[in-house]
Amino acid sequence: MLRHRAEHPKEKIDEALTALGLEAISEEALKTIIDKELTKNKELLLESGNRALGKIIGFVMIQVRGKIDGKIVNEFVKKQLAEKLEEIIVEKG
């Protein structure tokens, strides 16, 4: 950030954060990322069920680290994982 500010002294802080990829993400954007990871890793969910939680959180954190609190990520992944597992159970019927 300091180097960027030195190289671009007239740039506003929010512009610098965006240019450096440091802007915060919204909860809606987080939900979308989690949904994509759950869909992409459906086999893992089928094999591991709730034990997949840690791996899914890891996949999501790779994308959002530094942009949203890890506690929020954990909370949202737990909720969406439970919903996705329920959906899978209903599909298997």
N, C-alpha and C positions, 0 to 999 in steps of 0.2 A: 504494500500500500504506500509506504513512504517513497519508494523508488518511483512508483507510478505518479504520485503527487509531484515529485521533483521534476519529472519529465513532462507533466501536464499541469502546470500551476494554475491555469485559468479554469480547469475543469471542476465542476461542482462535485461534492462528495457522493451524491447518489449516482451520478454518471460514472465516477471512478469505481464505485462498488459494482455497478453493472458491468463495466468493462473488465473487471477482474473476476467476475463470476461469484461475487460475495454477497449478493442480495439475498434477503430472506425469501423463503417460499411460503405460499399460503397453505392452509390446511386442505383446501380443495386440490391443490397441485400434489400435495403429499398423498391424498387418497388415490389419486390417479396413478401415481408411481407405485403405490402398494398394490393396487389392483392389477397393474401390468406384471409385477413380479409374481403375484399369486397365480395369475393365468399362465405365465411363462413356466412356472415351476409346479404345474399340476401333478406331475409324476411324483415329485418329492412329497407333496401333500398326501397323495394316495398311499405312499409307502410309509410315511412318518407321522401323519396326522399332526397333533399339537406339538410333537417333538420338532417339527420343522420351524417353529417360531424363531429360534436363534439364527438359523440360516437365512430366513426371510428378512429378519431385522438387519442382518449383515449386508444383504444385497441392497436393501433400501438405503442404509447408511452410507454405502459407497457413493450413492447419487446425491444425498442431501446433507452430508456431514458439514457442519459449520453454517448451515442455512436454516436449521430448525432444531429445537431442543430434542435430545435423544429420548427424554421421558415421553414427549408427545409422540415420537415415532413409535416407541414401544406400545403405548396405549392404543394408537390407531392400528398397528399391525395385529395386536391381540384381537381387537374387535373385528377387523376385516377377515382375519384368518378363521375365526369362529364362524363367521357368516359364510365364508367360502367352503369350509368343511361341511357345514349344514347343507349347502347347495349340492355338494358332491354326493352326500348321503342320499338326498332326495333323487338325484339323477340315477344313482345305482338302484334305487327303489326297492 
